[in-house]
């Protein structure tokens, strides 16, 4: 059941009600303080309405647009920087602060946020943390579970709880912040976050090479076993051009070949040696200055789920990447036009759905090569015979947490790990 826009405006003020572009079919409430958000949750509970919680909506799973809900609650107007201590490498922000604004804030102090999530147009800290969106440097820079030290969370009954603290070495009690990160709004909504920052590198460089599919396994292992230490090693399978990417940062497809992109950071001499060693091993070219930075940003954007396409995360050993790609390409009904971005054994695969795809067959083929798949988005036409086969333990844990923290099923956002939205 959808609540009437005029009723929302009468309860919370016309200035706080509008439409979120990512979910234009639902009325949206934009609270400007945490208590207003809590009051909206209490209203939803009284009226038995489901709520989709969001930031700018740029890190919502594509399936969120099809969910039945009363209204959207966007935290975009909770956009204050509450406290910043550059010497401590810690910042406290409200959930609606944009990733871009936070980057601008800390850049003069040669600092940056750990997770390198895609900025999008106006992606927020709260939305990225709730989705645990990480970019291509996840192996080195960590995830949002590493970055979030503490948080304030509004619950389905309208109460706000505090978990964690601004202290980096905090081992007191249960660290529930780690539970809320990646929950996609199923367990509560962030109103405030304490974030750990990192130092910006002195120098960075990007190297790109083309690898024949027949020798992919051997070449991948060469880099894996070399003394190179890339912050990101990304395998791009198929044609790549993220939304908004200019022609110079695109990677055109070539038959039976893949692109291998390595990103290096650190002191200038160390970065220069690593680029030269990478080129000695695999050949290719260095993408200098803004061109390399643009490609890095485009690859981060390319990890986002795409509406109208199947989107999945595949977890495997770094040495099994070539076998996983072979498993995706084969089978009775293989996906068409695979774009696979792989970084240190975590592979994000996207493919357009042009016919019915047997998702369960994919699960079984990947399991045979030691990989596990988590579907982030399943458009119409993709069938999973048994969702429990994807990750029954994770799904059961999520159900138990939802029952404990949201027994009435107020929060509508997201999908269980390993399942469809």
N, C-alpha and C positions, 0 to 999 in steps of 0.2 A: 504494500500500500504506500502510495506517495503522498506526502503532506502537501497541502495547498500553499503556494508561494505567499499569498496574501496573509495566511495565518501565521506563517513564519515571520513575515514582516511585522505583523501586529504584536507578536510575542517579543521579538528581539530588535525591532527597529528596521525600517526600510533600508537604511544605509549599510546594514550588515547582511543583507540577503541579495543574492544574485545568481550567476551561473558560472560554474567552473568549466572552461573550454574543453577539458579532457572528458567531462561527463555532462554534456549540454542537455541531456534529456531529464535531468534531475535538478530540483532547486538546491541551491547551495547556501550554507550559513558560514560567514566569515567572522568568528569571534575575535575581539581585539584584546581580550585578557583571559587568563585560565578559568576564572570563575564563570564567565559567560559560556565557555565550552562545557563546563560541568553542568550548568543549568540546562543546556541543550540536551545533554545526555540524560538528565533526569526527566525532561519532557519526553524524549524518545521512549524511555522505559515506561512512563505512564501510558503513552499512546500505543505501545507495542509496535513501534516503528524500528526498522533496521537502519543503521547509519553506515555510510561509507566514509571513512576518515582519510584525509589526503593533505598534501602540501599544495604544490602546483599541479599535481596529478601526473607528473612526467615519469614517475617511477611506479605507477600503478600497473598491475598485470593487465594485459588486454582484456581478460575475462571480466574485469570489474565493471565494464560498460554494460554487460548483460545481466548483472545481478539485480534482483528485486530489492529496492531500498526506499526508505521514506524520504531521505535527503542526504546530501553530501555535507560534511563539515570540513572545511579547508582551514588549515592553520596559518595561511600566508600572512595574516595581519599580526601574528605574534612574531614580530621580526626585530626584537631588540637584542643588542649585545649587552649582556648583563654584567660581565666581568671578564677582564683580559689581563693576564699577568705574563708578559713575554718572557721574563726570567724563569718562570716555572713551566713554560711550554704548555699552559692550560688556558682554555677559554670556556666561558659559560654563556650560552646563547639560548634564545627562545627557538622553538621548533620551526618557525616560519622564516628564519634567516636563510637567505639563498646561499648556495655553495659559492657562487661568484662573489657575493658580498664578503663572505668569510675569507675567501682567498685574497681579496683586495685588502682586508683589514690586517692580515698577518704578514703579507708580502714585505712591507718595509722593514720587518724584523728578521728577514731571511728565513721565514718559517712557512709551513704549509700543513694542511690536513693530511693525515695518513692515507685513508682510502681515496683513490683517484676516480671517484664516480663522475659520470658525464654531467656537465653543467646544464645541458639542455638550454631552454630559454629562461626558465626561472625556477629550476629544481631547488628544493629546500633541504636543509640539513635533516629535519625530522622525517621527511619522505624518503630520503636516501638511506637513513639509518633504519627506518621501519622495513624497507625492502632489502637492506644489507647490500646495496648496490656498490660493487667494487669494479675498478677498471682493470687495465692490463698488467699493473704492477702489484697485484694482490700478494704474490709470493714474498716480496720484499717489504712492501709498505703496509701489509696487513689488511684486515677487514674492519668494519664498524664495531665489531665485538672487541677489537683491540683498542679502538679509538675512544669509545664511550666509557668514561670513568664513572659517571653517575647520571641520573635522570629524574625528572618529575613526570609522573604518568597519571593521566586521568582515566578512571575506570568506569565500567558500565553503570555503576550505581551513583556516579557523580562525585565520588571521592577522589582525592589526589594523594598519591603515595610518593615517597622519596626513597630511592635506592642508590647505593654507591655513594661516592663523594668526589670532591675535587682533588683528593690526594692520590698520587699515582700508585703508591704502595699501600693499597687498601685491601686488607684480608679479613675484615670483620664481617661475620654473618654471611648470608647467601647473597651472591651478586646477581640480583634479579634483572639488572640492566641487560645482561647477556641474553636473558630470555626474551625481553621485549624487542631487542635488535633482531631484525629479520622476521618478525612475527606478522608483518604486513597489516598491522592494524587489527588483528584478530583478538588480541589480548588487552588492548588499551591504546591510548594515543599519547604520544610525547607532547609535553608542553614546554619542556626545558631540558637541555643536555649539557653536561660537563664533558669537554672533549680534550683529549691529549693531542698535542701538535708535534710535528717533527721539523727538522732543519731542511732548508732547501739546498740542493746540491750546488756546488760551485760551477760545474760544467755538465752538459748532457749532449748526447748525440744519438742518431738513429741510423741503422744500417739495414738495407733491404736487398734481398737476393731471391732469385728464382731457383726452385729445386724441382728436378724431375720426379714424378710420382713413383717411378720404379726404384729410385735410390733414396726416397724420402727417409726410410727407417735408418739407413746407414748415416746419412748426413745429419739427421736429428741427433743420433747418438754421438757423433763427432763433437757437436757443440755441448751436449750434455756431459760428456766426459772430459772436456777441455778445461783449462784454468779460467775460462771466461766466466764473468759473473754479471750477466745482464739483469737489470731490474725487471725486464719483461722480455720474453721470447715468445713471439706470437706467430702461429702458423695460420695463414689465410688461404682457405680452400674456396675456389670459385671467384667470381668477380666481386670486388668490394668497392663500394662508394656509400658511406654513411650519409644520412640526410644532412644537407647543408655543406657537404664536402665539395671543394673545388676540384677541377680536373687534375691539378698537379698533385693532389693528395690521394687520388684514387688509385686502385690497383686493378688493372684490367685482367680478365681471365685469359689463360693460355692453355690450350689442350694438353692434358696429362701433366700439368705442372702446378705447383703451389708457390705462394710467396712466403718467405720466412723473414720476419721483422724482428730485429734486436734493438732494444733501447738500453743505453748505458748512461750511468750517472756517477758523479764523484769528482775527484780532482782532475784537472785538465789533462795532465800527463797520463794518468791511469785510463781515462776515457779514450784518449788518442791511441794508446797501445791496444786497448780492447777492440776498437774499430778496425785497426790494421790487422790484428790477429783473426778477427771474424772474416775479413775479406781474404786473408791468406787461406783460411780453411774452406770457405764457400764461395768466394768471389762476391759479386754484387757491387753496390754503390752506397755511398753515404749521402743521406738526405740532410742537407745543412740547414741550420738556423730555423727560420719560420716554417719551412717546408716540412722538416722533421717534426716540429711541434704540432703542426696541423694534422699530420698523419697520426700522431699519438692521440690527439683529441678525437679524431675521426674513429679510430679503433675503439676508444672508450665508448663512444656513442653507438658503435656497431654491436656492442654487447647487450644493448637494451632489447627486450622482447618487442616483436613487431606485430602490429595488428594485421590479421589476415594470413599470418604465417605460423607454422609450428615452431615453437621456441623451446629449447631444452638445454639443461646443463648436464654434462656427462663427466663423471669422475672416474679417473683411471690413473695408473702409474705413468710418470712422464715417459718411460721407455715404451709404452704401449700405444702411443698416439697414432702411428701409422696403421696398426691393426684395427683401432677403433674406427678410423676413417674408412678402411676397407669394409668393415662391418656395416657402416652406414650406407655405403654405395651398393652393397649386394643384397640378395634376398629376392623373394618373389615379387615384391612391390616396393622398390627402393624410392626414397624421397628424391624429388627433382630439384636441381639447382641448389645444392648444399652450400651454405656459407658457414665455415667452421673457424672460430677464433680460439686458439688453444694457448694456454699459458700455464706451464709447469703442471700439467696433468689435470687441469680443470678446463674442459672444452665446452664452449658455448656454440651450439649449432642452431642454425635457422634454415628453414626451407619452405618455399611456397607450397601450399596444398592444392594440387590441381586434380586430385582424385582421392578416393578413400584410401587411407594409409593404415596398415595394421600396426598400431602402436605396440601391441603386445609382442608381435614378431620382432620389432626393434629391441624391446627389452631383453628378449631371449638371446638374440644375436650378440648384443653387447655384453651380456653376462658371460657368454662363452669365451670372450677375450678379456675377462676380468674387469669390466667396466659397469658402472651403474648410472642409470639415466633418471633425471628429474625433469618432468615436463613442466615448464613455466606457463605455457600457453598452448591450448589445443583448440584450434578453430573447428568449425563444423566440417565433418568429413574424416576426422582422425578418431579412430576407435581404440579404446583400451578395454580388452576383455576382462581384466581383473586389476583394478587399481591397487588392491592390496598387495599385489606382487611387486609393485614398484618399491615401496619401502614401508612395510607394515609397522615396524617398530616406531619410526618417526611419526607416522600418521596417528598411531595410538597415543603417543606422548602429546601430540598437539591436541587431540580430542580431549584428553584428560585435563590439560591446562585450560582449554576453552571452557570446559564444564566448571572448573573451579573459579575462573576469573570472570567469565561471562555466561552464567547459566541460562540466561534468557535468550542468548544468541543475538544480542543487540548489534554487534559489529559484523558488517557484511563483507569487509574487504579481504581479498587475498585467496590463496589456495593452500591446501595442505602440502607439505613437502612431498614431492614425488607424484603429485596428482594434478588434475586439471582444475582451473579456477571454477 
